[in-house]
Amino acid sequence: MKVVVTDCDFSDLTTERRILGPDIEVVAAPLPSADQLPEIAADADGLLVQYMNIDDDLLARLPNLRA
C-alpha cells in the first residue's frame, strides 16, 4: 500500500511511517498543485492532507484511493 502526504509542515514523516507501519510506503508530496497530485498519487491507496483543498473532481482523478 502507498500513502501520499501533501503540503506538510513537518520536516520529516517519521511519525506517519511509525503509525502506518512498515508495510505502507509513505511518500512526501510537498506543495503539489491540483494538476500535479494525480500524477504523484496515481497509485496511492490513501492521502494525508494538511492544507490542500481536495474536491470531487480531484478525487475522481485518483481512482485507487480507498474510503
N, C-alpha and C positions, 0 to 999 in steps of 0.2 A: 504494500500500500504506500501511497505517497500523499503528503500534506504540504501545501504551499502556504507560506506565511507572507502576507503582503504588508507593505508600509509599516514596518515595525520600528518602534523607537529604541529597542534594546540592541546592544552591541553584539550579542550572540544568542543562539537559540538552545542553549544548554538545558534550560528548564523545560522547554517544549519537547526536546528529544528525550529527556528523562521521563516525563509524564507519558508520552506516547509510546515509549518503549523501543527496543532495538529492531523490531520488525517493520517499523514505519520509517520511510525515507522522509526527512524534513528538509524542505528547500526554501531558502530565503528569496523573496522577490521584492526588494526594497523599491518603493515608489513606482510600481508599474502603472501604465495608463490602462484604460479600459480596453484599448486596442491591443496592448501587449499581453495582458493577462491570459487570454485564451491560448496564446502561443506557449507561454510559460507553463500554464497549468492544464494543458490539453489532456494529459493522462493522470491528473490528480484525482484522488478519491475524496479529498477534503481541502478546505481553505480555513486558515486562521487569519482574520482581518481585524486591523486596529481602526483605521480611519476610512479606507476606501469605500465608496458607495457601490454596492453590488445590487444591480437591478435585475428585473426579469429577463431583459434582453441579454445581459452578460451571462446569467445563469444558463440560458438556453445554448450559449456557445461553449459551455463546459459540461458536456454530456456524461462524463464519468463520475461527477460528484455524487456522493451518496447522501441521503437525507439523514 
